[in-house]
Amino acid sequence: MSLDWLPPLAKGQIEALSLEANTFALSKGLSYLPKPGTGTDISSIPVSAIHAPYTLLPTPFPRQLFRFAQRLQPLYNVLYSRIASDFDLLDRIMGAEVGVGRVDHFTGTLWQGWKDLRDLGEDGILQANYLLHEPSASNDTISLKQVEFNTIASSFGSLSSLVSSLHRHLYNTTRYYDLPPLIDPSDFPPNDTLLDLATGLAEAHRAYNVTDSYILMVVQNGERNIFDQRHLEYTLYDKHQIRLVRLTFEEIAQSYKVDSTTRILTVTHPISSLPLEISIVYYRAGYTPSDYPTSNQYSVRFDLERSRAIKCPSIALQLAGGKKVQEYITQPGVLESLMSDVARWSPHGVFTQDDLEDLRRTWMGMWALDVDGGIQRVTDGYDDLVLKPQREGGGNNIYRGTIPEFIKKLPTAEREAWIAMELIHPPGGVQNLLLRAGESVAVRKEVVSELGIFGWSLFGGDAGVLKHEEAGWLVRTKGKESDEGGVAVGFSVLDSILLVD
């Protein structure tokens, strides 16, 4: 089966699939809150929901490359846990004295607050994002290339599991009208992301080891993607009997306390008004400057960091996910240097040189703008480049033809906050049917799909990595005309994969 397998469905068949899919989505909680101004105030008690954005069919993905991405995730779990524990490295690359933080206020403020604390006790939900790469040379095969590595607020794990279930349901009930090539049920890979992520948080909660403590989920104001978060909350209780409370930075500021002696973090329950001891601070906010409109939010973040609670992630792990770190580890010899003491860091044994080379196989060329010749390389090759700042959440990158003018206006001092990366070239001709959030009419588009592999790691102090696992996957699919890929900001829809040989 090729990657361009979309069957020639008739209009009536697409409408029937859309009806079945939207009904399934709303029944199962594959949902969003409506946009503001559509009759529902999302800051109050919700009274309605719309389906989340998704594809009607799974997107074909090479089986061998999918398994390869899964195999790499434990290596990345250990690598980024190791980086987050290397204070000298983070100071040098991301710090406000000699690194990115000198010219990037957001990064510098986080680093300075963390420098004043320097405490370990960390859990991380990690996500490696990949695209298929098909070079223009006819003799090159399709390969797997990493877009970025996320260490904070990796979302849609819960809804990803539901999209996989949706696509299996549509296949089981309609066989897509017998139009596509033969499909084997085993071509739909299992997706237990929701259960796996809950397990990672449960492991950290057990390590904290205080009966009746809660997990604190830090959320954004006006969050529409609450169902993805709520599924995780409910699964934590149903499967592990662990309770969770969701609060914004502003709500935390009104109710928290960190004991000056024990460093125990408590927050006031928003309903019972009782104090709750917190085992884990799990951030679904805090990754973008807009989450810190005043110094108060930074003060809360630093107090939470100072507490005994396990942070998911700590500021150190958040800094480790910076694009500048991603570029740094691609430099010759850096990976070997970082992982020279990997036996202490990996509970699953040492890395081999083959492991390191497998990681390198997924990297595109990257370089810093502030190195000698960096700007000239960008000027000469901008048509095949993307410039990236130290930001998460989509909509931050500079692509191709917009690069020269951007470079002209970029102050020399701010070059340190950016990296250049060779563009990944996904295979062409892949199509799918996209249903935007709350819509009923699917749109056929040529698409690009990004595979995300989840993992979790529990680590800290002299113990290194205590436990870590690969934890499922998600797929985000967008129209090929779009460079950016965030679901929450409207560029992409949720998808699953159909394994092909």
C-alpha positions in Angstrom: 0.0 0.0 0.0 1.4 3.4 -0.9 1.2 6.6 1.2 -1.4 8.1 -1.2 -4.2 5.6 -0.4 -7.2 7.9 0.1 -10.1 6.0 -1.4 -12.3 7.9 -4.0 -15.3 8.3 -1.6 -18.5 9.8 -3.0 -20.1 12.8 -1.4 -22.8 10.8 0.2 -20.3 8.4 1.7 -18.2 11.2 3.1 -21.4 12.7 4.7 -22.3 9.3 6.2 -18.8 8.9 7.6 -18.9 12.4 9.0 -22.2 11.7 10.7 -20.9 8.5 12.3 -17.6 10.2 13.3 -19.1 13.3 14.9 -21.6 11.2 16.8 -18.8 8.9 18.0 -16.6 11.9 18.9 -19.3 13.7 21.0 -20.3 10.4 22.7 -16.8 9.5 23.7 -15.5 12.9 24.7 -13.3 13.7 21.7 -14.3 17.2 22.4 -13.5 20.9 22.8 -15.3 23.8 24.4 -16.8 26.2 21.9 -15.0 29.4 20.9 -15.8 32.5 23.0 -18.7 34.4 21.5 -20.6 31.3 20.3 -23.1 31.3 23.1 -21.0 29.8 25.8 -18.8 31.6 28.3 -15.9 29.1 28.7 -14.9 30.7 32.0 -18.1 29.5 33.6 -19.9 26.2 33.9 -19.8 24.5 30.5 -23.2 23.7 29.0 -22.1 22.5 25.5 -19.2 21.1 23.6 -18.1 20.6 20.0 -16.0 17.8 18.5 -12.2 18.3 18.4 -10.6 18.6 15.0 -9.7 15.3 13.4 -9.3 13.4 10.1 -11.9 11.0 8.8 -9.4 8.4 7.9 -6.0 7.3 9.3 -2.9 8.4 7.5 -0.6 5.7 6.1 2.9 5.6 7.8 5.8 3.3 7.1 5.7 0.5 9.7 9.5 0.2 10.0 9.9 4.0 10.7 7.0 4.0 13.3 8.7 1.1 15.2 12.0 3.0 14.9 10.5 6.1 16.5 9.1 4.0 19.4 12.5 2.4 19.9 14.2 5.8 20.1 12.0 7.2 22.8 13.7 5.5 25.8 17.0 6.9 24.5 15.6 10.4 24.4 14.0 10.0 27.8 17.4 9.4 29.3 19.2 12.0 27.2 17.0 14.8 28.2 16.9 13.7 31.8 20.7 13.9 31.7 20.7 17.3 30.1 18.2 18.7 32.7 20.5 17.6 35.5 23.6 19.2 34.0 23.5 22.7 35.5 26.7 23.9 34.0 25.5 22.9 30.5 22.2 24.7 31.0 23.9 27.8 32.4 26.2 28.0 29.4 23.5 27.5 26.8 20.3 29.0 28.3 21.5 31.2 31.1 21.0 35.0 31.5 24.7 35.6 32.1 26.3 33.9 29.1 23.6 32.1 27.1 20.2 32.6 25.4 18.7 34.2 28.5 20.8 37.3 27.9 18.7 38.4 25.0 15.5 36.4 25.6 13.6 37.9 28.5 11.3 34.9 29.0 14.1 32.3 29.0 16.4 34.5 31.1 13.7 35.1 33.8 13.0 31.4 34.1 16.7 30.6 34.3 17.4 33.3 36.9 14.6 32.1 39.1 15.8 28.5 38.8 19.4 29.5 39.5 18.3 30.8 42.9 16.7 27.5 43.8 18.7 24.6 42.2 16.7 21.8 43.6 16.0 18.4 42.0 13.0 16.1 42.2 11.7 15.8 38.7 9.2 14.0 36.5 8.7 14.7 32.9 6.2 13.9 30.2 8.3 14.1 27.0 7.4 14.1 23.4 9.6 13.7 20.3 8.0 15.0 17.1 8.9 13.6 13.7 8.1 14.2 10.0 8.7 11.8 7.1 11.5 13.2 4.9 11.8 12.5 1.2 14.9 14.2 -0.4 14.6 15.4 -4.0 17.3 12.9 -5.1 15.5 9.9 -6.7 17.8 7.4 -5.1 17.1 8.5 -1.5 14.5 6.6 0.5 11.9 8.1 2.9 13.4 8.6 6.3 12.3 9.8 9.8 13.4 13.3 10.9 12.9 15.0 14.2 11.1 18.4 14.2 11.6 19.2 17.9 11.6 17.7 21.3 9.0 18.9 23.8 9.5 18.9 27.6 6.5 20.9 28.8 2.7 20.8 28.4 2.7 18.1 25.7 -1.0 17.8 25.1 -3.6 15.7 23.2 -2.4 12.4 24.6 -5.9 11.6 25.8 -7.7 12.7 22.6 -5.1 10.9 20.5 -6.2 7.6 22.0 -9.8 8.5 21.1 -9.0 9.4 17.5 -7.3 6.0 17.1 -10.5 4.4 18.5 -12.6 6.5 16.1 -10.7 5.3 13.0 -11.0 1.7 14.1 -14.7 2.2 14.7 -15.2 3.7 11.2 -13.3 0.8 9.6 -15.1 -1.8 11.6 -18.6 -0.4 10.8 -18.1 0.7 7.2 -14.9 -0.9 5.9 -14.7 2.6 4.2 -17.2 1.1 1.7 -14.6 -1.5 0.5 -12.9 1.2 -1.6 -9.4 1.2 -0.2 -6.9 -1.6 -0.7 -7.0 -4.5 1.7 -6.4 -3.5 5.3 -5.5 -5.9 8.1 -6.7 -5.0 11.6 -3.1 -5.2 12.8 -2.3 -2.2 10.6 -4.0 -0.1 13.2 -1.3 0.1 15.9 -2.6 0.1 19.5 -2.7 3.6 21.2 -2.7 3.4 25.0 -1.4 7.0 25.4 -4.0 8.0 28.0 -3.2 5.0 30.2 0.5 5.3 29.7 0.7 9.0 30.6 -1.4 8.3 33.7 1.0 5.6 34.7 3.9 8.0 34.5 2.2 10.5 36.7 1.2 7.7 39.1 4.8 6.5 39.4 5.9 10.0 40.4 3.0 10.3 42.9 4.0 7.0 44.5 7.6 8.2 44.7 6.4 11.3 46.7 4.8 8.7 49.0 2.2 10.7 51.0 -1.3 9.3 51.4 -4.1 11.6 50.3 -1.8 14.0 48.5 -3.1 15.5 45.2 -1.6 16.2 41.8 -1.9 19.9 40.9 -2.5 20.6 37.2 -1.5 24.2 36.3 -3.8 25.3 33.5 -4.3 28.3 31.3 -7.2 30.8 31.6 -10.0 30.2 29.2 -8.7 26.7 28.3 -10.8 25.1 25.5 -9.0 21.8 25.5 -10.3 20.8 28.9 -11.5 17.4 27.9 -8.0 16.2 27.0 -7.0 17.2 30.5 -10.1 15.8 32.2 -9.7 12.4 30.7 -6.3 12.2 32.3 -7.7 13.4 35.6 -10.5 10.8 35.6 -8.1 8.0 34.5 -5.7 8.8 37.4 -8.5 8.3 39.8 -10.2 5.3 38.1 -7.0 3.4 37.6 -4.7 4.6 40.4 -7.0 6.3 43.0 -5.1 9.5 42.7 -6.9 12.8 42.9 -6.1 15.9 40.9 -7.0 19.6 41.1 -6.9 22.0 38.2 -5.9 25.6 38.9 -4.6 28.6 37.0 -1.6 30.6 38.2 -4.0 33.3 39.4 -6.0 30.8 41.4 -2.9 29.2 42.9 -1.6 32.6 43.9 -4.7 33.1 46.1 -4.5 29.8 47.9 -1.0 28.3 48.1 1.6 27.9 50.8 5.1 26.5 50.8 6.2 25.6 54.3 9.6 27.3 55.0 10.9 24.2 56.9 9.5 21.1 55.2 8.9 22.8 51.8 5.5 21.0 51.6 3.3 22.7 49.0 -0.4 23.1 49.9 -3.2 24.7 47.9 -6.8 25.4 49.0 -9.4 23.2 47.4 -11.6 25.4 45.2 -14.8 23.7 46.5 -14.2 22.4 50.0 -11.7 25.1 51.0 -9.6 22.5 52.7 -5.8 22.5 52.3 -4.4 19.9 49.9 -0.8 18.6 50.0 0.6 18.5 46.5 2.7 15.6 45.3 3.2 16.7 41.7 3.0 20.1 40.0 2.0 19.1 36.4 2.2 22.0 34.0 -0.3 22.4 31.1 0.6 26.1 31.2 3.8 28.1 31.7 5.4 27.4 28.4 4.8 30.8 26.8 5.4 34.4 27.9 1.7 35.1 27.7 1.2 32.8 30.7 3.3 35.3 32.7 1.6 38.7 32.1 3.0 40.1 35.4 5.8 39.3 37.8 3.2 37.6 40.1 3.0 34.6 37.8 6.8 34.2 37.8 6.8 34.5 41.6 4.3 31.7 41.9 6.2 29.5 39.5 9.4 30.0 41.5 7.7 29.2 44.7 6.2 26.0 43.3 9.8 25.1 42.1 11.1 25.7 45.6 8.6 23.3 47.1 9.1 19.6 47.9 6.5 18.6 45.2 7.8 16.8 42.1 7.7 19.1 39.1 6.5 18.0 35.7 8.5 19.6 34.4 11.0 21.4 36.5 12.3 24.7 35.1 15.6 22.8 34.3 13.7 20.3 32.2 11.7 23.0 30.5 15.0 24.8 29.6 16.5 21.6 28.4 13.7 21.5 25.7 14.9 24.8 24.2 15.8 24.9 20.5 19.3 26.0 21.4 19.8 22.8 23.3 18.4 20.8 20.4 21.0 22.4 18.1 23.8 22.0 20.6 23.5 18.2 20.9 23.9 17.9 17.1 27.4 19.2 17.3 30.2 16.6 16.8 31.2 14.7 20.0 28.5 16.3 22.2 26.3 13.2 22.4 29.2 11.0 23.3 30.3 13.4 26.0 26.8 13.7 27.5 26.2 10.0 27.6 29.6 8.9 28.8 28.2 8.2 32.2 24.9 6.8 30.9 25.2 3.6 33.0 24.3 5.8 36.0 21.5 7.4 34.2 19.7 4.6 32.4 18.0 1.8 34.4 17.8 -0.2 31.2 21.6 -0.4 30.6 24.2 1.5 28.7 23.9 3.2 25.3 25.8 1.6 22.4 27.5 3.6 19.6 24.7 2.3 17.4 22.1 3.9 19.7 23.8 7.2 19.3 24.0 6.9 15.6 20.3 6.0 15.5 19.6 9.3 17.3 21.7 11.2 14.8 19.9 9.6 11.9 16.8 11.6 12.8 18.5 15.0 12.9 18.4 17.6 10.2 21.3 20.1 9.9 21.1 22.9 12.5 23.3 25.8 13.5 23.3 28.9 15.7 22.9 32.3 14.1 25.5 33.9 16.3 28.4 31.6 15.2 30.9 32.6 12.6 29.3 32.3 9.2 25.9 31.5 10.6 24.1 34.5 9.1 25.8 34.0 5.7 24.7 30.3 5.6 21.1 31.5 6.2 21.4 34.2 3.6 22.7 31.8 1.0 20.3 29.0 1.7 17.1 30.6 3.1 14.8 28.8 0.6 15.4 25.5 2.4 15.5 26.7 6.0 13.4 27.5 9.0 14.4 29.9 11.8 13.3 28.9 15.3 13.2 30.8 18.6 13.0 29.4 22.1 9.2 29.1 22.1 6.5 26.4 22.2 2.9 26.4 21.1 3.0 27.0 17.3 3.2 30.1 15.2 6.7 31.2 16.3 8.9 30.1 13.4 10.2 32.0 10.3 10.2 30.2 7.0 11.8 30.4 3.5 11.2 33.6 1.7 10.3 35.6 4.8 13.7 34.9 6.3 15.9 37.6 4.5 13.7 40.5 5.6 13.5 39.1 9.1 17.3 38.8 9.3 17.7 42.4 8.2 15.5 43.6 11.1 16.9 41.2 13.7 19.2 43.0 16.1 22.7 41.5 16.3 22.4 40.9 20.0 19.2 38.8 19.5 20.7 36.3 17.1 21.8 34.2 20.0 18.1 33.4 20.7 17.6 31.7 17.3 18.7 28.7 15.4 18.6 27.8 11.7 17.3 24.3 10.7 17.2 22.6 7.3 13.7 22.0 6.2 12.2 18.6 6.3 10.5 17.6 3.0 7.5 15.3 3.5 6.4 13.0 0.7 3.9 14.6 -1.6 0.6 13.3 -2.9 -0.8 12.2 0.5 -4.4 13.2 1.0 -7.0 13.0 3.8 -10.4 14.4 4.8 -10.1 17.0 7.5 -12.9 18.0 9.9 -12.1 21.2 11.8 -13.4 21.6 15.3 -17.1 21.9 15.5 -17.6 21.5 11.7 -19.7 19.0 9.9 -18.3 19.1 6.4 -15.0 17.3 5.7 -12.5 19.0 3.4 -10.2 17.0 1.2 -6.6 18.2 1.3 -3.1 17.2 0.4 -1.6 16.8 3.9 1.5 16.5 6.0 1.4 14.4 9.1 3.6 14.8 12.2 4.2 11.8 14.4 4.7 12.5 18.1 6.0 9.8 20.4 5.4 10.3 24.1 7.6 9.2 27.0 7.9 9.8 30.7 10.9 9.9 33.0 11.2 10.0 36.8 14.7 11.3 37.8 16.7 13.5 40.1 19.7 13.9 42.4 22.4 11.4 42.6 20.0 8.6 41.7 19.9 9.6 38.0 16.9 8.2 36.2 14.7 6.0 38.5 12.2 4.9 35.9 11.2 5.8 32.4 9.1 4.4 29.6 7.8 5.1 26.1 4.2 6.2 26.5 2.2 6.1 23.3 1.8 8.4 20.3 -0.2 11.0 18.5 -0.5 12.3 15.0 -1.2 15.9 13.9 -2.1 16.4 10.3 -2.3 19.7 8.4 -2.8 21.0 4.9 0.4 20.9 3.0 0.2 24.7 2.4 0.6 25.3 6.1 4.1 25.6 7.6 3.0 25.6 11.3 1.5 22.6 12.9 -0.2 23.3 16.3 -3.6 21.8 16.9 -4.7 24.2 19.7 -3.8 27.3 17.5 -5.8 25.9 14.6 -3.2 24.8 12.1 -3.6 21.0 12.5 -6.2 18.3 13.2 -5.8 15.1 15.2 -5.1 11.9 13.3 -4.0 8.3 13.7 -1.9 6.1 11.5 -2.3 3.1 9.3 0.9 1.0 9.1 2.1 0.2 5.6 5.1 -1.7 4.3 
